[in-house]
Amino acid sequence: MSKLSFVAPLQGYTDVAYRHYHAKVYGNVADAYFSPFLRVEHNEVRKRDINDITSPLANNHHLIPQIIAASADEFNLILNNIIKSGFKEVNLNLGCPFPPQLNHGRGTALLLNKKELERIAHIMLANPDIKFSVKMRLGIKMSDEWCQIIGIINRMPLAHITVHPRTASQQYKGDLFLNEFKSLAESTQHPIIYNGELKTITDINHVYTEFPTISGIMIGRGILANPALLNEWADGTEWNANKRRQAILKLHEGIYTHYCNTLCGDAQILSKIKPFWEYLSDSIDKRSAKLIKKATTLTKYNESISLL
């Protein structure tokens, strides 16, 4: 069985425009892209979340919608909307570490809500035509909290579990609890996908050496910092600086043009396109990065891009 390569969902970054043009520019090297989470707002699924997964731009890549929910009722509501949109695969977010979601019982907070997890497991079992998966962390504050719910996770009909080996309290910093990751992997029959701090070919190879039985990897911030990372790993060699730069500019051009055609006004367009460069700051010179950050009009922004 060949190893799987997934692109992680990142709120504010991997919307449909990014996914579409990443797949177009880099040759659809990922086995699947996961959408930023869909959630309930004012007792209904946010329309912009549904629009993201049903956009015509989503037709050129394998997309798996992700649900974030505080309860089985929320999960079921979002699930039904996803099914109506024509999808047969769904991912459950049990790993979001951000307080606005945790405080509402979502993300990693749901990880330790046994009652609702049991109910969600029953909903999954009642939908045998849907391919479910889970993306999770090891716990909220302690790295062994997953032990409390692994029995429920094992009863879920899952295609795979993606594990980021940190706690929610760490967010994206601090040590990776690799021993706990190994213990979790040994405690389930579900295929395991590794996620976390994969930034180079060496990082990916190291994970496969340390955990040869995993079924694949999921990369988030590493793709934002180097959109060619999966290509480089597949090729077994890093791209040179010029090849990376040309591909990044082509990726940017597609996303930027999409925003210019669908959004209104400089401020709105800039608020959407500027995050594109946040993880790419090491790939461009400091002066250009500073000019991009300071640009307050599209004219100034375009002048900054022309210097790259």
Backbone torsions as a table, in degrees:
resi	resn	phi	psi	omega
1	MET	NA	126.8	179.9
2	SER	-74.4	152.4	-179.2
3	LYS	-76.6	146.3	-178.9
4	LEU	-92.9	147.1	176.2
5	SER	-127.7	116.5	-177.6
6	PHE	-115.6	149.5	170.7
7	VAL	-100.1	124.0	-173.7
8	ALA	-72.9	156.1	174.0
9	PRO	-81.7	132.6	178.9
10	LEU	-135.0	111.9	-179.3
11	GLN	-56.6	131.5	177.6
12	GLY	85.0	-3.7	-177.0
13	TYR	-126.8	-54.6	-171.8
14	THR	-97.9	52.4	174.6
15	ASP	-73.7	-177.0	-171.7
16	VAL	-62.0	-33.1	179.4
17	ALA	-65.0	-44.5	178.4
18	TYR	-62.4	-48.2	-177.3
19	ARG	-61.2	-45.2	-177.7
20	HIS	-60.1	-50.5	-174.9
21	TYR	-77.9	-25.8	172.8
22	HIS	-65.3	-45.1	178.8
23	ALA	-63.7	-37.4	-178.5
24	LYS	-70.2	-44.6	-175.4
25	VAL	-77.6	-38.3	-173.1
26	TYR	-102.3	9.5	169.7
27	GLY	79.9	26.0	176.3
28	ASN	53.3	44.5	-176.3
29	VAL	-71.2	-22.3	179.7
30	ALA	-78.9	143.5	175.6
31	ASP	-70.6	-29.3	176.6
32	ALA	-163.2	151.9	170.6
33	TYR	-110.3	139.0	176.7
34	PHE	-103.1	133.1	-178.1
35	SER	-73.6	149.8	166.7
36	PRO	-53.6	149.5	-169.2
37	PHE	-61.9	143.7	170.6
38	LEU	-91.1	139.1	180.0
39	ARG	-141.7	165.5	179.5
40	VAL	-89.0	135.4	176.7
41	GLU	-140.4	124.5	-177.5
42	HIS	56.8	43.2	174.1
43	ASN	67.3	17.9	173.7
44	GLU	-146.6	158.9	179.7
45	VAL	-69.2	133.9	-179.1
46	ARG	-58.6	130.3	-177.2
47	LYS	-63.5	-36.2	-178.3
48	ARG	-67.2	-27.5	176.3
49	ASP	-69.5	-43.3	177.5
50	ILE	-64.9	-41.4	179.3
51	ASN	-61.0	-34.0	-178.8
52	ASP	-65.2	-41.1	-176.8
53	ILE	-86.1	-16.1	-178.9
54	THR	-105.3	0.7	178.4
55	SER	-59.1	144.8	174.8
56	PRO	-56.7	-25.5	179.0
57	LEU	-67.6	-15.8	-179.4
58	ALA	-81.5	-0.5	-174.5
59	ASN	-80.5	-9.1	-175.7
60	ASN	-101.9	7.7	179.2
61	HIS	-145.9	154.0	177.6
62	HIS	-74.2	112.1	-174.0
63	LEU	-112.3	132.1	174.5
64	ILE	-118.1	111.2	179.4
65	PRO	-67.2	145.1	178.9
66	GLN	-114.3	137.3	178.6
67	ILE	-105.5	136.3	166.6
68	ILE	-120.7	130.9	-173.1
69	ALA	-148.9	154.6	177.4
70	ALA	-98.8	-10.8	-175.7
71	SER	-155.4	167.9	175.8
72	ALA	-65.1	-32.6	179.0
73	ASP	-64.3	-44.6	176.9
74	GLU	-63.3	-44.1	179.5
75	PHE	-56.9	-46.6	-177.3
76	ASN	-65.4	-40.1	179.0
77	LEU	-61.3	-47.0	-179.6
78	ILE	-68.2	-42.7	179.6
79	LEU	-55.6	-46.6	-178.6
80	ASN	-62.7	-37.2	177.8
81	ASN	-67.7	-37.6	177.9
82	ILE	-66.9	-42.2	179.0
83	ILE	-62.9	-42.6	178.3
84	LYS	-62.0	-25.9	179.4
85	SER	-82.2	-1.2	173.0
86	GLY	99.3	8.6	-177.5
87	PHE	-90.9	147.7	178.4
88	LYS	-116.5	3.6	179.3
89	GLU	-131.0	140.3	-177.3
90	VAL	-145.0	139.0	177.2
91	ASN	-114.6	137.9	178.0
92	LEU	-102.6	126.5	179.9
93	ASN	-84.6	111.4	172.3
94	LEU	-120.2	28.6	-174.0
95	GLY	-136.0	-6.6	-179.5
96	CYS	-59.8	126.3	-175.0
97	PRO	-98.4	1.8	-170.0
98	PHE	-83.5	132.6	-176.4
99	PRO	-50.0	-41.3	-179.9
100	PRO	-57.0	-31.4	177.1
101	GLN	-86.2	-42.4	179.1
102	LEU	-58.8	-41.4	-177.6
103	ASN	-65.9	-18.0	176.7
104	HIS	-101.9	11.0	176.1
105	GLY	82.5	13.4	-177.2
106	ARG	-102.6	173.6	178.0
107	GLY	64.9	-132.8	-178.1
108	THR	-64.1	-25.0	178.4
109	ALA	-61.3	-35.7	179.1
110	LEU	-70.2	-22.1	-178.5
111	LEU	-54.9	-34.7	-176.8
112	LEU	-105.0	11.7	177.1
113	ASN	-93.1	84.6	-172.0
114	LYS	-59.4	-41.0	-177.8
115	LYS	-58.8	-50.4	-177.7
116	GLU	-71.4	-34.2	176.9
117	LEU	-63.4	-40.0	176.7
118	GLU	-60.9	-43.3	179.6
119	ARG	-64.9	-39.2	178.4
120	ILE	-65.7	-38.9	177.6
121	ALA	-59.4	-40.6	178.9
122	HIS	-65.5	-38.7	177.9
123	ILE	-63.8	-42.8	178.0
124	MET	-59.8	-45.7	-178.7
125	LEU	-64.9	-26.1	179.7
126	ALA	-82.5	-2.6	179.5
127	ASN	-125.3	68.1	-174.2
128	PRO	-65.4	-16.4	-179.9
129	ASP	-82.8	-8.4	-178.3
130	ILE	-100.9	136.6	177.9
131	LYS	-93.8	108.2	-176.3
132	PHE	-97.2	154.0	171.5
133	SER	-149.1	167.2	-178.9
134	VAL	-130.8	141.3	170.5
135	LYS	-117.8	122.3	-170.6
136	MET	-140.8	166.5	169.5
137	ARG	-109.4	178.2	-177.1
138	LEU	-79.7	-21.0	-179.1
139	GLY	171.2	-174.5	178.4
140	ILE	-89.1	-54.2	179.0
141	LYS	-118.2	-30.8	-177.5
142	MET	-112.1	141.8	-174.1
143	SER	-75.1	-7.8	179.8
144	ASP	-108.4	12.3	-178.2
145	GLU	-67.1	-21.8	178.0
146	TRP	-58.8	-26.0	-178.9
147	CYS	-59.5	-28.3	-176.4
148	GLN	-70.4	-22.0	-174.1
149	ILE	-126.4	6.2	-176.4
150	ILE	-62.6	-29.9	176.8
151	GLY	-61.8	-41.8	178.7
152	ILE	-67.3	-44.6	178.7
153	ILE	-57.5	-41.2	-178.6
154	ASN	-67.0	-26.2	178.7
155	ARG	-82.5	-12.7	177.2
156	MET	-74.8	142.3	178.0
157	PRO	-82.9	85.3	-171.6
158	LEU	-108.4	139.2	173.9
159	ALA	-73.3	-33.3	178.1
160	HIS	-170.7	162.5	173.9
161	ILE	-119.5	125.6	172.7
162	THR	-96.4	128.1	-176.5
163	VAL	-121.2	124.3	169.5
164	HIS	-98.3	113.2	-170.5
165	PRO	-79.7	54.7	171.4
166	ARG	-134.3	173.8	172.2
167	THR	-98.5	164.2	178.5
168	ALA	-63.0	-36.2	-178.0
169	SER	-63.5	-23.3	177.5
170	GLN	-80.1	-19.6	-170.2
171	GLN	52.3	-110.6	-177.3
172	TYR	-119.4	24.7	-179.2
173	LYS	-127.3	164.4	175.4
174	GLY	91.5	179.9	-174.8
175	ASP	-64.4	148.1	169.4
176	LEU	-90.6	130.8	-179.2
177	PHE	-89.7	79.0	-173.6
178	LEU	-71.6	-30.4	176.4
179	ASN	-66.5	-38.1	177.3
180	GLU	-68.8	-37.4	176.0
181	PHE	-58.7	-45.2	179.5
182	LYS	-62.7	-42.1	179.8
183	SER	-63.9	-41.7	178.5
184	LEU	-63.1	-44.6	-179.6
185	ALA	-60.4	-34.8	-179.8
186	GLU	-79.2	-12.4	-176.1
187	SER	-97.1	2.5	-179.7
188	THR	-137.0	153.0	174.4
189	GLN	-92.1	-7.5	178.3
190	HIS	-69.3	142.5	172.9
191	PRO	-58.9	141.6	-176.0
192	ILE	-110.7	133.4	174.4
193	ILE	-111.7	130.8	180.0
194	TYR	-92.0	137.5	178.7
195	ASN	-138.8	132.2	174.8
196	GLY	136.4	120.1	174.6
197	GLU	57.3	40.8	174.2
198	LEU	-100.9	102.0	-173.3
199	LYS	-119.2	-18.2	-176.5
200	THR	-139.9	168.2	174.0
201	ILE	-57.4	-41.0	-179.7
202	THR	-60.3	-42.0	178.6
203	ASP	-59.7	-44.8	-178.4
204	ILE	-65.4	-47.1	-179.9
205	ASN	-61.6	-36.5	179.9
206	HIS	-64.2	-41.8	179.7
207	VAL	-62.8	-43.8	179.5
208	TYR	-68.2	-28.9	176.1
209	THR	-72.1	-43.3	-178.8
210	GLU	-71.3	-35.5	-175.9
211	PHE	-130.0	72.2	-174.1
212	PRO	-64.9	-16.7	-177.4
213	THR	-91.2	-3.9	179.4
214	ILE	-65.7	155.5	-176.0
215	SER	-91.8	-10.7	179.6
216	GLY	167.6	-171.0	-178.3
217	ILE	-131.0	156.0	171.1
218	MET	-127.3	130.5	-177.9
219	ILE	-121.9	132.3	178.2
220	GLY	-114.9	-84.8	-177.0
221	ARG	-61.5	-28.9	177.8
222	GLY	-63.8	-33.0	176.7
223	ILE	-73.7	-39.0	178.6
224	LEU	-62.6	-36.2	-179.3
225	ALA	-80.0	-30.4	178.0
226	ASN	-145.5	88.3	-176.8
227	PRO	-58.6	-16.5	-179.5
228	ALA	-91.7	6.6	-171.6
229	LEU	-57.2	-45.0	-179.5
230	LEU	-67.0	-35.6	175.6
231	ASN	-63.2	-43.7	-178.7
232	GLU	-63.4	-41.3	179.7
233	TRP	-66.3	-41.3	179.0
234	ALA	-64.4	-36.7	-179.8
235	ASP	-80.5	-21.9	-177.8
236	GLY	79.1	14.3	178.8
237	THR	-151.4	146.9	179.5
238	GLU	-76.3	144.3	173.8
239	TRP	-73.5	150.0	175.4
240	ASN	-75.3	166.9	-173.1
241	ALA	-58.6	-39.5	-177.6
242	ASN	-68.9	-41.4	179.2
243	LYS	-64.8	-40.7	176.7
244	ARG	-61.9	-46.5	-176.9
245	ARG	-60.5	-46.8	-178.4
246	GLN	-61.9	-40.8	179.2
247	ALA	-67.9	-40.6	179.0
248	ILE	-62.3	-43.0	179.5
249	LEU	-64.9	-36.1	177.6
250	LYS	-68.5	-40.9	176.4
251	LEU	-61.8	-46.7	179.6
252	HIS	-60.9	-43.5	-178.2
253	GLU	-58.6	-43.1	180.0
254	GLY	-64.4	-47.7	-178.7
255	ILE	-65.4	-44.7	-178.6
256	TYR	-62.2	-45.4	179.3
257	THR	-61.7	-39.7	177.6
258	HIS	-60.7	-46.7	-179.7
259	TYR	-64.0	-39.7	179.1
260	CYS	-63.2	-31.6	-178.3
261	ASN	-85.1	-17.3	-173.5
262	THR	-118.4	-16.9	-179.6
263	LEU	-108.4	166.8	-174.7
264	CYS	-122.5	121.4	173.8
265	GLY	92.4	149.7	-177.6
266	ASP	-57.9	-46.2	-174.5
267	ALA	-61.7	-42.8	-178.9
268	GLN	-66.9	-43.1	-179.9
269	ILE	-65.5	-44.9	-179.4
270	LEU	-63.6	-36.5	-179.7
271	SER	-65.4	-25.6	-180.0
272	LYS	-90.1	-34.9	-174.2
273	ILE	-89.3	-27.9	-177.9
274	LYS	-60.5	-38.5	178.1
275	PRO	-58.5	-21.6	178.1
276	PHE	-54.2	-33.7	-174.1
277	TRP	-92.7	-7.3	-173.0
278	GLU	-59.3	-42.5	-179.2
279	TYR	-92.5	-2.5	-179.3
280	LEU	-101.2	9.4	-175.0
281	SER	-58.8	-29.8	179.1
282	ASP	-76.7	-13.3	-178.2
283	SER	-93.0	-8.9	179.1
284	ILE	-127.3	160.1	-178.1
285	ASP	-69.6	155.8	-174.5
286	LYS	-61.1	-36.6	-178.8
287	ARG	-63.6	-46.2	179.9
288	SER	-64.6	-41.1	178.8
289	ALA	-60.4	-39.8	-179.6
290	LYS	-68.1	-43.2	-180.0
291	LEU	-64.2	-40.8	178.2
292	ILE	-61.8	-44.7	-178.4
293	LYS	-64.0	-36.3	-175.5
294	LYS	-84.8	-15.1	-175.2
295	ALA	-59.1	129.5	-179.1
296	THR	-113.7	-5.7	176.0
297	THR	-134.6	160.2	178.3
298	LEU	-65.9	-31.0	177.7
299	THR	-62.0	-47.9	179.4
300	LYS	-67.6	-36.1	178.9
301	TYR	-63.3	-47.0	-179.6
302	ASN	-64.0	-34.4	175.8
303	GLU	-63.9	-38.6	178.9
304	SER	-65.2	-43.8	-178.8
305	ILE	-65.8	-34.5	-178.6
306	SER	-65.4	-18.2	-179.8
307	LEU	-86.0	-9.9	-177.7
308	LEU	-71.0	NA	NA
